[in-house]
Amino acid sequence: MGTTLIARIIAEGGGAEYRKALTYEKADIFLLPDTLFESIDYNPGVALEDNEWFGLAGFSNKPYCPPFLLRTNFSSANYDAIKSTDFGNITFLCGYQNGHYFFQRVTPARQVNQKRLFFGEYCKYEENSASITLNDYADAIYSPFEDKLYFQKLQSISQIFDGINELYREATEGEVNYFLQSDFIELQGGFSCNNVKINNRKRIALALETLRHFSAAEQHTVFEYVKDYCPELTNGNNRFAIHNEDSLKRLLFGIEQRYYTTPVGGERRMANSVIVLN
């Protein structure tokens, strides 16, 4: 029981350094979620339910794994003590407890100097109290035993693990233009690359990867499937009419085969979240 907190500091010159903040031996600072080890393999097409977590296996082999996680045994002796001047330059905290690493992002807004009245055995007032608010549940948890990173929101941990956004990246300007100029698309109403927002840019990156693995016959099958479920997109010349963000989204969802028909009732539906069953 107990937690040792390590802080990642932006040092002079812009480099990163890790320093020991404290060791708290009375109790664990962070809670371990009951549902953590029932995680879902990360997939950008999945929307988590409450209390569900994504799992990213083989994390130590990823380019965005922090080097200190690769050490065989954790020891706080490997870190210099944090300084008062480091306050305001902390990017995240990592708590080591019970063999797991708990990561919490620390934004500038969380590092505040305020007048505070503390309650305990006696009241204590501080004129200029520098403090950071800690959550019960961390933004990410790394288990060395499984070599797996657990998290709920990719956006929340992108400032902790540099480069992890590649898991669900936005299509580049060139990729968006390339997709919109495909021979199966007809742009209408002046719709162009400039009109494509972040969510559809991410979906385009996924769709390009999906189409890359399709044969010509498989692409034909998927496009016929889209025509069946989205007849409003067809324009009679074997191309899909894209005139706004919604029509683009419907085409992209079709490429990912998110439309289905219920076996009872024959109701046609669209899945906002998809989990592949083994």
C-alpha positions as CSV (number, residue, x, y, z in Angstrom):
1,M,0.0,0.0,0.0
2,G,1.2,3.5,-0.7
3,T,2.1,5.6,-3.7
4,T,5.2,7.3,-5.0
5,L,4.5,10.2,-7.3
6,I,6.9,11.1,-10.1
7,A,6.4,14.4,-12.0
8,R,7.4,15.1,-15.6
9,I,8.8,18.6,-15.8
10,I,9.4,20.8,-18.8
11,A,12.9,22.0,-18.0
12,E,14.8,25.0,-19.2
13,G,15.5,24.6,-22.9
14,G,12.3,22.7,-23.5
15,G,13.6,19.2,-22.5
16,A,11.7,16.8,-20.3
17,E,12.9,15.7,-16.8
18,Y,11.4,13.3,-14.3
19,R,11.5,14.2,-10.6
20,K,10.1,12.6,-7.4
21,A,7.2,14.6,-5.9
22,L,6.5,12.5,-2.8
23,T,5.9,9.0,-1.3
24,Y,2.6,8.6,0.5
25,E,2.6,5.5,2.6
26,K,-0.7,5.6,4.4
27,A,-2.9,4.7,1.4
28,D,-3.0,4.4,-2.3
29,I,-3.6,7.8,-4.0
30,F,-5.3,6.4,-7.1
31,L,-8.2,3.8,-7.3
32,L,-7.9,0.7,-9.4
33,P,-11.1,0.3,-11.4
34,D,-13.0,-2.9,-10.9
35,T,-13.6,-3.3,-14.6
36,L,-10.0,-2.5,-15.7
37,F,-9.0,-6.1,-16.6
38,E,-12.2,-6.6,-18.7
39,S,-10.9,-4.0,-21.1
40,I,-11.7,-3.7,-24.8
41,D,-8.9,-3.8,-27.4
42,Y,-8.4,-0.2,-28.6
43,N,-10.4,0.5,-31.7
44,P,-11.3,4.1,-32.7
45,G,-14.7,2.8,-33.9
46,V,-15.7,1.8,-30.4
47,A,-17.6,4.1,-28.0
48,L,-17.0,3.0,-24.5
49,E,-19.9,2.5,-22.0
50,D,-19.6,3.9,-18.5
51,N,-16.7,2.3,-16.5
52,E,-15.3,0.6,-19.6
53,W,-11.6,0.9,-20.5
54,F,-9.6,0.4,-23.6
55,G,-6.5,-1.8,-23.5
56,L,-3.4,-1.4,-25.6
57,A,-1.3,-4.5,-25.6
58,G,2.5,-4.7,-26.0
59,F,2.9,-1.1,-24.8
60,S,6.6,-1.3,-24.0
61,N,7.3,-1.9,-27.7
62,K,5.4,1.2,-28.8
63,P,7.5,4.3,-29.9
64,Y,5.4,6.5,-27.5
65,C,6.2,4.4,-24.4
66,P,8.1,6.6,-21.8
67,P,11.7,5.2,-21.3
68,F,11.3,5.0,-17.5
69,L,8.7,2.3,-17.9
70,L,11.3,0.0,-19.5
71,R,13.3,-0.2,-16.3
72,T,13.1,-3.7,-14.8
73,N,12.4,-2.5,-11.2
74,F,10.9,0.8,-10.0
75,S,13.1,2.8,-7.6
76,S,12.4,6.4,-6.5
77,A,16.2,6.7,-5.9
78,N,16.5,7.1,-9.7
79,Y,14.9,10.5,-9.5
80,D,15.9,13.9,-8.1
81,A,13.5,15.6,-5.7
82,I,11.1,18.1,-7.2
83,K,11.8,21.8,-6.7
84,S,9.3,24.6,-5.8
85,T,10.3,26.3,-9.1
86,D,9.0,23.3,-11.0
87,F,5.5,24.2,-10.2
88,G,3.7,25.4,-13.3
89,N,5.9,23.3,-15.5
90,I,4.5,19.9,-14.7
91,T,2.9,18.1,-17.7
92,F,1.8,14.9,-15.9
93,L,2.1,12.9,-12.7
94,C,2.9,9.2,-12.6
95,G,1.9,7.3,-9.4
96,Y,3.6,4.0,-8.8
97,Q,1.5,1.7,-6.5
98,N,1.1,-2.0,-6.2
99,G,3.3,-2.6,-9.2
100,H,1.2,-0.5,-11.5
101,Y,1.8,3.0,-13.0
102,F,-1.0,5.5,-12.8
103,F,-0.8,8.6,-15.1
104,Q,-2.6,11.8,-14.6
105,R,-2.4,14.7,-17.1
106,V,-1.6,18.1,-15.4
107,T,-2.8,21.1,-17.4
108,P,-1.7,24.6,-16.5
109,A,-5.2,25.2,-15.2
110,R,-4.6,22.5,-12.6
111,Q,-1.5,24.2,-11.2
112,V,-2.9,27.1,-9.3
113,N,-1.8,29.5,-6.5
114,Q,-4.7,30.4,-4.3
115,K,-5.6,31.4,-0.8
116,R,-6.6,28.2,1.0
117,L,-8.0,27.1,4.4
118,F,-7.1,23.6,5.3
119,F,-9.1,21.4,7.7
120,G,-7.6,18.6,9.7
121,E,-6.8,18.2,13.4
122,Y,-6.7,22.0,13.2
123,C,-7.3,24.7,10.6
124,K,-4.4,26.1,8.6
125,Y,-4.5,29.1,6.4
126,E,-2.0,29.7,3.6
127,E,-1.8,33.0,1.8
128,N,-0.3,31.6,-1.4
129,S,-0.9,27.8,-1.7
130,A,0.4,26.1,-4.8
131,S,-1.6,22.9,-5.4
132,I,-2.6,20.4,-8.0
133,T,-6.0,18.6,-7.9
134,L,-5.8,14.8,-8.2
135,N,-8.5,12.6,-9.6
136,D,-9.6,9.3,-7.9
137,Y,-9.1,7.5,-11.3
138,A,-6.0,8.1,-13.4
139,D,-6.2,9.1,-17.1
140,A,-4.1,6.0,-17.9
141,I,-2.8,2.9,-16.1
142,Y,0.1,0.8,-17.2
143,S,0.4,-2.8,-16.0
144,P,4.0,-4.2,-16.5
145,F,2.7,-7.7,-15.7
146,E,0.6,-7.6,-18.9
147,D,2.6,-5.0,-20.7
148,K,-0.7,-3.2,-21.4
149,L,-1.8,0.4,-21.2
150,Y,-5.4,1.0,-20.1
151,F,-7.2,4.3,-20.8
152,Q,-10.7,5.7,-21.7
153,K,-10.0,8.8,-23.8
154,L,-7.2,9.0,-26.3
155,Q,-7.4,12.8,-26.3
156,S,-6.8,12.8,-22.5
157,I,-3.5,10.9,-22.8
158,S,-2.1,12.4,-26.0
159,Q,-0.2,15.0,-23.9
160,I,1.3,12.2,-21.8
161,F,2.4,9.8,-24.4
162,D,3.9,11.7,-27.3
163,G,2.9,10.3,-30.6
164,I,0.0,8.0,-29.4
165,N,-2.4,10.0,-31.5
166,E,-1.3,7.9,-34.4
167,L,-3.8,5.4,-33.1
168,Y,-6.6,7.7,-34.4
169,R,-5.0,10.4,-36.4
170,E,-6.6,12.9,-38.7
171,A,-6.1,12.5,-42.4
172,T,-3.7,15.0,-43.8
173,E,-4.8,17.8,-46.2
174,G,-3.4,15.7,-49.0
175,E,-5.2,12.6,-47.9
176,V,-8.5,14.4,-47.6
177,N,-8.1,15.8,-51.1
178,Y,-7.1,12.4,-52.5
179,F,-10.2,10.8,-51.0
180,L,-12.6,13.5,-52.1
181,Q,-11.2,13.2,-55.7
182,S,-11.8,9.4,-55.8
183,D,-13.6,8.2,-58.9
184,F,-16.5,7.0,-56.8
185,I,-17.2,10.5,-55.4
186,E,-18.9,13.4,-57.0
187,L,-18.6,16.7,-55.0
188,Q,-21.7,19.0,-55.2
189,G,-22.7,22.4,-53.8
190,G,-19.1,23.7,-53.6
191,F,-18.2,21.1,-50.9
192,S,-14.4,20.7,-50.7
193,C,-11.5,19.8,-48.4
194,N,-11.9,23.0,-46.6
195,N,-15.4,21.9,-45.4
196,V,-14.2,18.7,-43.8
197,K,-14.1,18.9,-40.0
198,I,-12.0,16.9,-37.5
199,N,-14.3,13.9,-37.0
200,N,-14.6,13.2,-40.7
201,R,-10.9,13.8,-41.2
202,K,-10.3,11.0,-38.7
203,R,-12.9,8.8,-40.4
204,I,-11.2,9.4,-43.8
205,A,-7.9,8.2,-42.4
206,L,-9.6,5.0,-41.3
207,A,-11.5,4.6,-44.6
208,L,-8.3,5.0,-46.7
209,E,-6.7,2.3,-44.6
210,T,-9.8,0.1,-45.0
211,L,-10.0,0.6,-48.8
212,R,-6.2,-0.1,-49.1
213,H,-6.8,-3.7,-47.9
214,F,-9.9,-4.3,-50.2
215,S,-9.6,-6.0,-53.5
216,A,-11.4,-4.4,-56.5
217,A,-14.2,-7.0,-56.1
218,E,-14.5,-6.2,-52.3
219,Q,-14.7,-2.5,-53.0
220,H,-17.5,-3.1,-55.5
221,T,-19.3,-5.2,-52.9
222,V,-19.0,-2.5,-50.3
223,F,-20.1,0.3,-52.7
224,E,-23.2,-1.7,-53.6
225,Y,-23.9,-2.2,-49.9
226,V,-23.6,1.6,-49.4
227,K,-26.0,2.2,-52.3
228,D,-28.5,-0.1,-50.7
229,Y,-28.5,1.5,-47.3
230,C,-27.9,5.1,-48.5
231,P,-29.8,5.5,-51.8
232,E,-29.9,9.2,-51.2
233,L,-26.2,9.3,-51.9
234,T,-26.4,7.8,-55.4
235,N,-26.7,10.1,-58.4
236,G,-27.3,7.7,-61.2
237,N,-23.8,7.7,-62.6
238,N,-22.3,5.1,-60.2
239,R,-20.8,7.8,-58.0
240,F,-21.7,9.0,-54.5
241,A,-23.0,12.6,-54.3
242,I,-21.2,14.4,-51.4
243,H,-22.5,17.9,-50.6
244,N,-22.0,18.3,-46.9
245,E,-20.5,16.8,-43.7
246,D,-23.4,14.5,-43.1
247,S,-23.4,12.9,-46.6
248,L,-19.7,12.4,-46.2
249,K,-20.1,10.7,-42.8
250,R,-22.8,8.4,-44.2
251,L,-20.4,7.3,-47.0
252,L,-17.5,6.8,-44.6
253,F,-19.7,4.7,-42.2
254,G,-20.7,2.6,-45.2
255,I,-17.1,1.9,-46.1
256,E,-16.6,0.7,-42.5
257,Q,-19.8,-1.5,-43.0
258,R,-21.6,0.0,-40.0
259,Y,-25.1,-0.5,-41.4
260,Y,-27.2,-3.6,-40.6
261,T,-30.7,-5.0,-40.6
262,T,-32.3,-6.6,-37.6
263,P,-33.2,-10.2,-38.1
264,V,-36.5,-9.6,-36.3
265,G,-38.6,-6.8,-37.7
266,G,-36.2,-6.0,-40.5
267,E,-35.3,-2.6,-39.1
268,R,-32.4,-0.9,-40.7
269,R,-29.9,0.6,-38.3
270,M,-26.5,2.4,-38.2
271,A,-23.9,1.4,-35.5
272,N,-22.1,4.4,-34.0
273,S,-19.8,1.9,-32.2
274,V,-18.4,-1.4,-33.4
275,I,-16.7,-4.2,-31.5
276,V,-15.4,-7.2,-33.4
277,L,-16.5,-10.5,-31.8
278,N,-14.0,-13.3,-31.6
